[in-house]
Amino acid sequence: MNLKELKEKSILLFGKSRAFSSDEFESQLKFHKIKLVSKVDDSVALVVDGRMMTPYEQNESDALYERKTATLEFISIDVLENELAKHIDADTLLMSLKLSKNRERLKSFIQNPILNDELFFRLLKMYSWSNEDFFENDDNRDVSAALISRFYENIERNHNVQYATTGIFHLVGQTKSAVLLRAISLLEPIKFHPKIECAIAMSPECDEEMQEYFFKKAKNPRVLEALSLNENLKPSLVEEFLRDVELGKNVAKSIRLTDELFILCKNQKIDLALNETLTLKMQEELFALGDKKVNCALALNDNLHQKILNMLLKSRDKSILSSIYANKAAPTEILQAAYKNGEYLEELAKNENTPIEILYQLQLDSRYERAVKTNAGFGRHIQTENIGWEV
């Protein structure tokens, strides 16, 4: 359909609009110089089936369709509203809302799911939270629910999440959009929820601009700690955090390493050995230091290279071997050999890469039963096989 072709013509609507309120629907039509009528006449060019049609309206719509002419088009309300949404002039709308200070109209647009995300974020930025929390009053609740329902993955499986602050927390963990993260980080109620701020600061999608903001403006030390765990931390902030011993440890074990960052983090070699983005060359360099604590950390690394693992096995150091047998990077044949020898059984019970048949045997022993039941690999097996299990 083409809105320009409907200019100076009429639309017959059966039922009600869906995405737009009744007043807003008429307002949008007037903007395009389209008249809304309730009865068919010669000016009607479009018949629209809306929501909540009465039986009478349905019958009338069907009768019109049966005797339709070449000049009469039939569509659903969804098609028409989507077309209207595509032609909204964002700047004009925002200026109108700003001048009118019509809170209800602003909220209505924020709740409209067919508007594009760019316009949604601009509307959300205009909304005043009145120094209250996300769900502290009805208006805030409606806006928060609109934000969550728009972006939450598989919202249809968990409708209630849109009415809980945990929904916003989950959004931060789900999203791959820096734009969404930035929008959430600027919402006034965030100040009541440091955990959400921390989740944003730690997110790989937290871009450099947001990282700088948190580094300079964060009042809560927990936010800085979370930022130091961001795997995509910008290099200049890496250097800043490395000046602090504890935060430097976080950076060394969490940052996505390049050759340059590896060199920068060398003073934190034990935590660096835990970093799962170490290349084989980097692991070899750390192993060559001959430092027992570094090697123990390497043995715990879930991305331990087979070559380094074999070299660590030759050490025969009990603390290093204990770490290896608890490491899911350890090959099954090594774990099977350890089980046959009756060695490091507790570590095997915790290792999610331990063969299922061995875990079944270990759970019969009360010493290892709890470790097996909390083993992630064993839990996945139970779920896959749909076996009942009481923890």
C-alpha positions as CSV (number, residue, x, y, z in Angstrom):
1,M,0.0,0.0,0.0
2,N,1.0,3.6,-0.6
3,L,0.1,6.3,1.9
4,K,0.5,9.0,-0.7
5,E,-2.2,7.4,-2.9
6,L,-4.6,7.6,0.1
7,K,-4.2,11.4,0.5
8,E,-7.6,13.2,0.5
9,K,-9.3,9.8,0.6
10,S,-11.0,7.8,3.4
11,I,-10.3,4.7,5.4
12,L,-13.1,2.5,6.8
13,L,-11.9,0.9,10.0
14,F,-13.7,-2.1,11.5
15,G,-12.8,-2.7,15.2
16,K,-10.0,-0.8,16.8
17,S,-6.4,0.1,16.2
18,R,-3.7,-2.1,17.8
19,A,-0.2,-0.5,18.1
20,F,-1.5,3.1,18.2
21,S,-4.0,4.4,20.6
22,S,-7.3,5.5,19.0
23,D,-6.4,9.2,19.3
24,E,-2.8,8.7,18.0
25,F,-4.1,6.5,15.1
26,E,-6.4,9.3,14.0
27,S,-3.6,11.9,14.5
28,Q,-1.3,9.9,12.2
29,L,-3.9,9.6,9.5
30,K,-4.6,13.4,9.7
31,F,-0.9,14.0,9.2
32,H,-1.1,12.2,5.9
33,K,-4.4,13.9,5.1
34,I,-6.4,10.7,5.3
35,K,-9.9,10.7,6.7
36,L,-11.2,8.0,9.0
37,V,-14.9,7.0,8.6
38,S,-17.2,4.5,10.2
39,K,-19.5,3.9,7.2
40,V,-18.7,3.1,3.6
41,D,-19.1,5.9,1.0
42,D,-17.6,6.9,-2.4
43,S,-14.6,8.4,-0.7
44,V,-13.5,5.1,0.9
45,A,-10.4,3.6,-0.8
46,L,-9.3,1.2,2.0
47,V,-11.1,-1.1,4.3
48,V,-9.2,-2.1,7.4
49,D,-9.9,-5.1,9.7
50,G,-8.8,-4.0,13.2
51,R,-8.7,-5.8,16.5
52,M,-11.8,-6.5,18.6
53,M,-14.2,-6.6,15.6
54,T,-17.8,-7.3,16.6
55,P,-19.7,-10.0,14.8
56,Y,-21.7,-7.3,13.0
57,E,-18.5,-5.6,11.8
58,Q,-17.0,-8.9,10.7
59,N,-20.1,-9.7,8.6
60,E,-20.1,-6.2,7.1
61,S,-16.4,-6.5,6.2
62,D,-17.0,-9.9,4.6
63,A,-20.0,-8.5,2.6
64,L,-17.9,-5.6,1.3
65,Y,-15.1,-8.0,0.4
66,E,-17.5,-10.1,-1.7
67,R,-18.7,-7.2,-3.7
68,K,-15.4,-5.3,-3.7
69,T,-14.5,-3.1,-6.7
70,A,-11.2,-2.3,-8.3
71,T,-11.0,1.0,-6.3
72,L,-11.4,-0.7,-2.9
73,E,-8.5,-2.3,-1.1
74,F,-8.6,-4.6,2.0
75,I,-5.8,-4.9,4.6
76,S,-5.3,-5.7,8.2
77,I,-4.7,-3.1,10.9
78,D,-1.1,-4.5,11.3
79,V,-0.2,-3.6,7.7
80,L,-1.6,-0.1,7.9
81,E,0.0,0.7,11.3
82,N,3.4,-0.6,10.2
83,E,3.2,1.7,7.1
84,L,2.3,4.6,9.3
85,A,5.2,3.8,11.7
86,K,7.7,3.8,8.8
87,H,6.6,7.3,7.8
88,I,6.8,9.0,11.2
89,D,9.1,12.0,11.1
90,A,11.2,11.4,14.2
91,D,12.4,15.0,14.7
92,T,8.9,16.4,14.3
93,L,7.5,13.9,16.7
94,L,10.2,14.5,19.3
95,M,9.8,18.2,19.1
96,S,6.0,17.9,19.4
97,L,6.4,15.7,22.5
98,K,8.9,18.1,24.0
99,L,6.7,21.2,23.5
100,S,3.5,19.5,24.7
101,K,5.1,17.7,27.7
102,N,2.4,15.1,27.2
103,R,3.7,12.3,29.4
104,E,0.9,9.9,28.4
105,R,1.5,10.3,24.7
106,L,5.3,9.8,25.2
107,K,4.6,6.7,27.1
108,S,2.2,5.5,24.4
109,F,5.0,5.8,21.8
110,I,7.5,4.1,24.0
111,Q,5.1,1.2,24.4
112,N,4.5,1.0,20.6
113,P,6.4,-2.2,19.5
114,I,6.3,-1.4,15.8
115,L,8.5,1.8,16.0
116,N,12.1,1.2,15.0
117,D,14.8,0.9,17.7
118,E,16.5,4.1,16.9
119,L,13.3,6.1,17.5
120,F,12.6,4.0,20.6
121,F,15.9,4.9,22.2
122,R,15.4,8.6,21.5
123,L,11.9,8.5,23.1
124,L,13.3,6.6,26.1
125,K,15.9,9.2,26.6
126,M,13.1,11.9,26.9
127,Y,11.3,10.0,29.6
128,S,11.5,11.3,33.2
129,W,11.7,8.7,35.9
130,S,10.9,11.2,38.6
131,N,13.9,10.0,40.7
132,E,12.1,6.7,41.3
133,D,13.0,3.1,40.6
134,F,12.1,1.0,37.5
135,F,8.8,-0.4,39.0
136,E,8.1,2.2,41.7
137,N,5.1,3.7,40.0
138,D,2.7,2.8,37.2
139,D,4.3,4.9,34.5
140,N,7.8,3.7,35.3
141,R,6.5,0.1,35.3
142,D,5.0,0.5,31.9
143,V,8.1,2.0,30.4
144,S,10.4,-0.6,32.0
145,A,8.1,-3.4,30.7
146,A,8.2,-1.9,27.2
147,L,12.1,-1.9,27.3
148,I,12.3,-5.5,28.5
149,S,9.7,-6.9,26.2
150,R,11.2,-5.2,23.1
151,F,14.7,-6.7,23.6
152,Y,14.4,-9.7,25.8
153,E,15.2,-13.0,24.0
154,N,12.4,-15.5,23.9
155,I,10.1,-13.1,25.9
156,E,7.1,-15.3,25.0
157,R,8.6,-18.1,27.2
158,N,8.8,-15.8,30.2
159,H,6.2,-13.1,30.2
160,N,6.6,-12.2,33.8
161,V,10.2,-11.1,33.4
162,Q,9.1,-7.8,31.9
163,Y,7.7,-6.8,35.2
164,A,10.8,-7.5,37.3
165,T,14.2,-5.7,37.6
166,T,15.9,-9.0,36.9
167,G,14.5,-8.6,33.3
168,I,16.8,-5.6,32.8
169,F,19.7,-7.5,34.4
170,H,19.1,-10.4,32.0
171,L,19.0,-8.0,29.1
172,V,22.5,-6.8,29.9
173,G,23.7,-10.4,29.9
174,Q,21.9,-11.3,26.6
175,T,22.6,-8.4,24.4
176,K,25.3,-8.0,21.8
177,S,24.3,-4.3,21.2
178,A,26.5,-1.6,22.6
179,V,23.6,0.8,21.8
180,L,21.2,-1.0,24.1
181,L,23.9,-1.2,26.9
182,R,24.5,2.5,26.6
183,A,20.8,3.3,26.8
184,I,20.4,1.1,29.9
185,S,23.5,2.7,31.5
186,L,22.0,6.2,31.2
187,L,18.6,5.3,32.7
188,E,18.1,7.2,36.0
189,P,17.0,4.2,38.1
190,I,20.3,2.5,37.4
191,K,21.7,4.4,40.4
192,F,19.5,2.1,42.6
193,H,21.0,-1.1,41.1
194,P,24.8,-1.3,41.3
195,K,24.7,-4.9,40.2
196,I,23.3,-3.8,36.8
197,E,26.0,-1.2,36.5
198,C,28.6,-3.9,37.3
199,A,27.1,-6.2,34.6
200,I,27.3,-3.5,32.0
201,A,30.9,-2.6,32.9
202,M,31.9,-6.3,32.6
203,S,30.0,-6.9,29.4
204,P,32.2,-7.6,26.3
205,E,29.8,-5.2,24.4
206,C,30.6,-2.3,26.7
207,D,32.4,0.0,24.2
208,E,35.3,2.2,24.9
209,E,33.2,5.3,25.5
210,M,31.2,3.6,28.2
211,Q,34.4,2.1,29.7
212,E,35.9,5.6,30.0
213,Y,32.7,6.8,31.6
214,F,32.7,4.0,34.3
215,F,36.4,4.5,34.9
216,K,36.1,8.2,35.5
217,K,32.6,8.5,37.0
218,A,32.0,5.3,38.9
219,K,31.4,6.0,42.6
220,N,31.1,2.3,43.6
221,P,34.4,0.4,43.7
222,R,32.6,-2.7,42.7
223,V,31.9,-1.1,39.3
224,L,35.6,-0.5,38.8
225,E,36.3,-4.1,39.8
226,A,33.8,-5.3,37.3
227,L,35.3,-3.1,34.6
228,S,38.7,-4.7,35.3
229,L,37.2,-8.1,34.4
230,N,36.1,-6.9,31.0
231,E,37.7,-9.0,28.3
232,N,37.6,-6.2,25.8
233,L,39.1,-3.5,28.1
234,K,40.8,-0.8,26.1
235,P,44.6,-0.8,26.3
236,S,44.9,2.6,28.0
237,L,42.7,1.3,30.8
238,V,44.7,-1.9,31.0
239,E,47.7,0.2,31.9
240,E,45.7,2.2,34.5
241,F,44.4,-1.0,36.2
242,L,47.8,-2.7,36.2
243,R,49.0,0.0,38.6
244,D,46.7,-1.5,41.2
245,V,47.8,-5.0,42.4
246,E,44.3,-6.5,42.8
247,L,42.7,-4.9,39.8
248,G,45.8,-5.8,37.8
249,K,45.2,-9.5,38.6
250,N,41.7,-9.2,37.3
251,V,42.9,-7.7,34.0
252,A,45.7,-10.3,33.6
253,K,43.3,-13.3,33.8
254,S,40.4,-11.7,31.9
255,I,41.6,-9.6,29.1
256,R,41.5,-10.9,25.5
257,L,45.2,-11.1,24.9
258,T,47.3,-9.8,22.1
259,D,51.1,-9.9,22.0
260,E,51.3,-6.4,23.3
261,L,48.8,-7.0,26.1
262,F,50.7,-10.2,27.1
263,I,53.8,-8.2,27.5
264,L,52.0,-5.5,29.5
265,C,50.6,-8.1,31.9
266,K,53.9,-10.0,32.4
267,N,54.3,-8.8,36.0
268,Q,51.0,-10.6,36.9
269,K,52.3,-13.9,35.6
270,I,50.3,-16.2,37.9
271,D,47.0,-14.6,37.0
272,L,48.1,-14.3,33.4
273,A,48.6,-18.1,33.3
274,L,44.9,-18.5,34.1
275,N,43.9,-16.4,31.0
276,E,42.0,-18.7,28.5
277,T,43.1,-16.6,25.5
278,L,46.8,-17.5,25.9
279,T,48.2,-18.8,22.7
280,L,50.5,-21.9,22.7
281,K,53.5,-19.6,22.3
282,M,52.4,-17.6,25.4
283,Q,51.8,-20.8,27.4
284,E,55.3,-22.0,26.4
285,E,56.9,-18.7,27.5
286,L,55.2,-18.9,30.9
287,F,56.1,-22.6,31.4
288,A,59.7,-21.8,30.6
289,L,59.8,-19.6,33.7
290,G,60.0,-22.8,35.8
291,D,57.8,-21.2,38.4
292,K,55.7,-23.7,40.4
293,K,52.9,-21.3,41.1
294,V,52.7,-20.3,37.4
295,N,52.6,-23.9,36.4
296,C,49.8,-24.6,38.9
297,A,47.9,-21.8,37.4
298,L,48.5,-23.1,33.8
299,A,47.3,-26.5,34.9
300,L,44.0,-24.9,35.8
301,N,43.6,-23.1,32.5
302,D,40.6,-24.5,30.7
303,N,42.3,-23.7,27.4
304,L,45.5,-25.5,28.2
305,H,47.3,-26.7,25.1
306,Q,47.9,-30.5,24.9
307,K,51.7,-29.9,24.5
308,I,51.9,-27.9,27.7
309,L,49.6,-30.4,29.6
310,N,52.0,-33.2,28.7
311,M,55.0,-31.3,29.9
312,L,53.2,-30.5,33.2
313,L,52.3,-34.1,33.7
314,K,56.0,-35.0,33.7
315,S,56.6,-32.8,36.7
316,R,54.9,-35.3,39.0
317,D,54.2,-32.4,41.3
318,K,51.0,-33.3,43.3
319,S,49.5,-29.8,43.3
320,I,50.1,-29.5,39.6
321,L,48.6,-33.0,38.9
322,S,45.6,-32.2,41.1
323,S,44.9,-29.2,39.0
324,I,45.3,-31.1,35.7
325,Y,42.9,-33.9,36.7
326,A,40.3,-31.3,37.7
327,N,40.7,-29.4,34.4
328,K,38.1,-30.1,31.7
329,A,40.9,-29.6,29.1
330,A,42.4,-32.9,30.2
331,P,41.9,-35.7,27.6
332,T,39.6,-38.5,28.6
333,E,42.4,-41.1,28.3
334,I,44.4,-39.3,31.0
335,L,41.4,-39.2,33.2
336,Q,40.6,-42.9,32.6
337,A,44.2,-43.8,33.5
338,A,44.0,-41.8,36.8
339,Y,40.7,-43.6,37.7
340,K,42.2,-47.0,37.1
341,N,45.2,-46.1,39.3
342,G,42.8,-44.8,42.0
343,E,44.5,-41.4,41.9
344,Y,42.9,-37.9,42.3
345,L,39.4,-39.3,42.4
346,E,37.9,-36.1,44.0
347,E,39.3,-34.1,41.1
348,L,37.8,-36.6,38.6
349,A,34.5,-36.3,40.4
350,K,34.5,-32.5,39.8
351,N,35.8,-32.6,36.2
352,E,33.0,-32.2,33.6
353,N,35.1,-34.0,31.0
354,T,35.3,-37.2,33.1
355,P,33.6,-40.0,31.2
356,I,30.0,-40.5,32.4
357,E,30.5,-44.1,33.3
358,I,33.3,-43.1,35.7
359,L,31.1,-40.4,37.3
360,Y,28.4,-43.0,37.9
361,Q,30.9,-45.1,39.7
362,L,32.3,-42.2,41.7
363,Q,28.8,-41.1,42.9
364,L,28.4,-44.4,44.6
365,D,31.1,-43.4,47.0
366,S,29.8,-41.0,49.7
367,R,33.2,-39.1,49.6
368,Y,32.6,-38.0,46.0
369,E,28.8,-38.1,45.7
370,R,28.3,-34.4,46.2
371,A,31.0,-33.5,43.8
372,V,29.5,-35.6,41.1
373,K,26.0,-34.2,41.6
374,T,27.3,-30.7,41.2
375,N,29.4,-31.6,38.2
376,A,28.2,-29.5,35.2
377,G,28.9,-32.4,32.7
378,F,27.0,-34.9,34.8
379,G,24.1,-32.4,35.1
380,R,23.9,-32.0,31.3
381,H,23.9,-35.8,30.9
382,I,21.0,-36.1,33.4
383,Q,19.0,-33.5,31.5
384,T,19.8,-35.0,28.1
385,E,18.8,-38.5,29.2
386,N,15.8,-37.0,31.2
387,I,16.8,-39.0,34.2
388,G,15.3,-37.9,37.5
389,W,18.0,-36.8,40.1
390,E,17.6,-35.5,43.6
391,V,20.3,-33.1,44.7
